Amino acid sequence: MHVPGGSALSGSLAAAACLTPPGKEERGAGPERERGWGLPRPSGCGGKKEKGPTPEEAIQKLKDTEKILIKKQEFLEQRIQQELQMAKKHGIKNKRAALQALRRKKRLEQQLAQTDGTLSTLEFQREAIENATTNAEVVRTMELAAQGMKKAYQDMDIDKVDELMADITEQQEVAQQISDAISQPVGFGDVVDEDELLEELEELEQEELARDLLTVGDKEEEPPIELPSVPSIHLPAGPAPEADEDEEALKQLAEWVS
């Protein structure tokens, strides 16, 4: 006889049996055994959970299901067209058969709409898993990069880096001072006043200018340049144009032919 709620009651008892504290069954008879605490645990209680599918397996399963639904869509569309043609065929001649064909067409259209909705849900779920897989891979890559950077800088100290940069700057200043020192002239009596040298150079330029002005009037005038005269001899005429020679040859050829 079927007892209403029997399956739910059995499930509750099984769940309660799984709560049996470990070690109670070894205590032997007593109040705990009378209350059912000494009952052995059912199989499956406290065991390891089954390992779920990997994202790749889930994506492949969704793709396979999508292919099945697409084939179902094509089949339903063909059936809808067949029922429509059947309704048109019977028309007024067999109204009952036409109405039955239209009813089947409506049911098929409902199934097609449900299939479309299911397919959209599966596509959305597959895309979500693909995005989650990509994001997880990006996070793992970023984590590896962070670990690599941390390992690269693990032996570095910012204070030591500042000290190193300060030492480099100090050494560059010392090198510049040494370069300036060795580039200066060395010797006694080599120190010369630059202003004195400039004054002497200016005096030399003034003397040279005055000398040039005095010698301008003493220069003799240069004789004019004589150009050659134009020849008065007529040049011989050039050779006759080649066109006249061709005409003469054509005339002679015509006379010879005639």
C-alpha positions in Angstrom: 0.0 0.0 0.0 1.3 3.4 -0.9 1.8 5.7 2.1 1.6 9.4 1.3 4.9 11.1 2.1 6.6 7.8 2.5 9.6 8.7 0.3 10.1 12.0 2.2 10.0 10.1 5.5 12.5 7.6 4.3 14.8 10.3 3.2 14.6 12.0 6.6 15.4 8.7 8.4 18.3 8.1 6.1 19.6 11.6 6.7 19.2 11.1 10.5 21.1 7.8 10.3 24.0 9.6 8.6 24.3 11.8 11.7 25.2 8.8 13.9 28.3 9.9 15.9 31.4 7.8 15.1 32.3 5.2 17.6 28.8 4.8 19.1 28.3 1.4 17.5 31.3 0.1 19.4 29.9 1.0 22.8 27.7 -2.1 22.9 24.2 -2.2 24.4 23.0 0.7 26.4 20.7 3.7 26.2 22.4 4.9 23.1 21.7 1.6 21.2 18.1 1.7 22.4 17.7 5.2 20.9 19.2 3.9 17.6 22.6 5.6 18.1 24.3 2.3 17.8 23.0 1.6 14.3 25.6 1.3 11.6 25.8 4.1 9.1 24.2 3.5 5.7 26.4 3.3 2.7 27.3 6.6 1.2 27.1 8.5 4.5 30.2 10.6 5.1 31.8 9.4 1.9 33.7 11.6 -0.6 31.6 13.6 -2.9 31.7 12.6 -6.6 34.1 14.7 -8.6 32.2 17.1 -10.9 33.0 17.6 -14.6 35.8 20.0 -15.6 34.8 23.2 -17.4 36.0 21.7 -20.7 33.8 18.6 -20.2 30.8 20.8 -19.4 31.4 23.0 -22.4 31.7 19.9 -24.7 28.5 18.5 -23.2 26.6 21.7 -23.8 27.8 21.8 -27.4 26.6 18.3 -28.0 23.2 19.1 -26.5 23.0 22.2 -28.7 23.6 20.1 -31.8 20.8 17.8 -30.8 18.4 20.8 -30.2 19.4 22.3 -33.6 18.5 19.1 -35.3 15.2 19.1 -33.4 14.5 22.6 -34.6 15.1 21.6 -38.2 12.8 18.6 -37.8 10.0 20.7 -36.2 10.3 23.3 -38.9 9.8 20.6 -41.5 6.8 19.1 -39.7 5.3 22.6 -39.4 5.6 23.1 -43.2 4.1 19.7 -43.8 1.1 20.3 -41.6 0.6 23.7 -43.2 0.7 22.1 -46.7 -1.8 19.5 -45.4 -4.2 22.1 -44.2 -4.0 24.0 -47.5 -4.5 20.7 -49.4 -7.7 19.8 -47.6 -9.0 23.3 -47.3 -12.8 23.5 -47.6 -13.1 20.0 -49.1 -12.2 18.3 -45.8 -12.6 20.8 -43.1 -12.0 18.3 -40.3 -8.7 17.1 -41.6 -7.6 20.7 -42.2 -8.4 21.7 -38.6 -6.5 18.7 -37.3 -3.5 19.6 -39.4 -3.6 23.2 -38.0 -3.9 21.9 -34.4 -0.8 19.7 -35.0 0.9 22.8 -36.5 0.2 24.8 -33.4 1.6 22.1 -31.1 4.7 21.9 -33.2 5.1 25.6 -33.1 4.9 25.6 -29.3 7.5 22.8 -29.2 9.7 24.8 -31.5 9.4 27.9 -29.3 10.3 25.9 -26.2 13.3 24.4 -28.1 14.4 27.9 -29.1 14.3 29.0 -25.5 16.1 26.0 -24.2 18.8 26.4 -26.9 19.2 30.1 -25.9 19.6 29.1 -22.3 22.3 26.5 -23.1 24.2 28.9 -25.3 24.1 31.5 -22.5 25.4 28.9 -20.0 28.1 27.7 -22.3 29.3 31.3 -22.9 29.3 31.9 -19.2 31.4 28.9 -18.6 33.8 29.9 -21.4 34.1 33.4 -19.9 34.7 31.9 -16.4 37.4 29.6 -17.8 39.1 32.5 -19.5 38.9 34.7 -16.4 40.3 31.9 -14.3 43.2 31.4 -16.7 43.9 35.2 -16.6 43.9 35.2 -12.8 46.3 32.2 -12.7 48.6 34.0 -15.2 48.5 37.2 -13.2 49.2 35.2 -10.0 52.3 33.6 -11.7 53.5 37.0 -12.9 53.1 38.4 -9.4 55.1 35.5 -7.9 57.8 35.9 -10.5 58.0 39.6 -9.8 58.1 38.9 -6.0 60.9 36.4 -6.6 62.8 38.9 -8.7 62.7 41.6 -6.0 63.0 39.3 -3.0 66.8 40.1 -2.6 66.4 43.8 -3.1 66.0 46.5 -0.4 64.7 50.0 -1.3 67.2 51.5 1.2 70.1 49.7 -0.4 68.9 50.9 -3.8 68.8 54.5 -2.6 72.3 54.1 -1.2 73.5 52.7 -4.4 72.1 55.6 -6.5 73.7 58.0 -4.0 77.1 56.3 -4.4 76.7 56.4 -8.3 75.9 60.2 -8.2 78.9 60.8 -5.9 81.2 58.9 -8.1 80.0 60.8 -11.2 80.7 64.1 -9.4 84.2 62.9 -8.5 84.8 61.8 -12.1 83.7 65.2 -13.4 86.0 67.0 -11.0 88.9 64.8 -12.1 88.2 65.6 -15.7 88.1 69.3 -15.1 91.4 69.1 -13.2 93.4 67.3 -15.8 92.0 69.4 -18.7 93.5 72.6 -17.3 97.0 73.7 -18.6 99.9 73.0 -16.4 103.1 75.1 -16.2 104.6 78.4 -14.9 104.1 81.7 -16.7 101.3 80.3 -18.9 98.6 82.4 -17.3 97.7 85.1 -19.9 95.1 87.9 -19.6 92.5 87.4 -22.3 91.5 91.1 -22.3 95.1 92.2 -23.0 95.2 89.8 -26.0 91.9 91.2 -27.4 93.2 94.8 -27.1 96.4 93.9 -29.0 94.4 92.2 -31.7 92.2 95.3 -32.2 95.2 97.5 -32.5 96.6 95.3 -35.3 93.3 95.4 -37.1 93.3 99.3 -36.9 96.8 99.5 -38.3 96.0 97.2 -41.2 92.9 99.3 -42.1 94.8 102.6 -42.1 97.5 101.1 -44.3 94.9 100.0 -46.8 93.3 103.4 -47.0 96.7 105.1 -47.7 97.5 102.8 -50.6 94.2 103.2 -52.4 95.1 106.5 -54.2 98.6 105.3 -55.3 97.4 102.3 -57.3 97.7 102.8 -61.1 94.6 102.4 -63.2 94.4 99.1 -65.1 94.2 99.4 -69.0 90.8 98.5 -70.4 90.3 95.0 -71.7 90.3 94.9 -75.5 87.7 92.5 -77.1 88.4 90.8 -80.5 86.7 92.3 -83.6 83.9 90.6 -85.4 85.1 88.8 -88.5 83.8 90.2 -91.9 84.3 87.0 -93.9 81.1 85.3 -95.1 80.8 81.7 -94.1 80.1 79.2 -96.9 76.5 78.0 -97.3 75.6 74.7 -95.6 74.7 71.5 -97.5 71.4 71.3 -99.3 68.5 69.9 -97.3 68.0 66.2 -97.5 64.4 66.7 -98.6 65.5 68.2 -102.0 67.7 65.1 -102.6 64.8 62.8 -102.0 62.6 64.6 -104.4 65.2 64.5 -107.1 65.7 60.8 -106.6 61.9 60.2 -106.9 61.7 62.2 -110.2 64.5 60.1 -111.7 62.8 56.9 -110.7 59.5 58.1 -112.3 61.3 59.0 -115.6 63.0 55.6 -115.6 59.7 53.7 -115.1 57.9 55.7 -117.9 
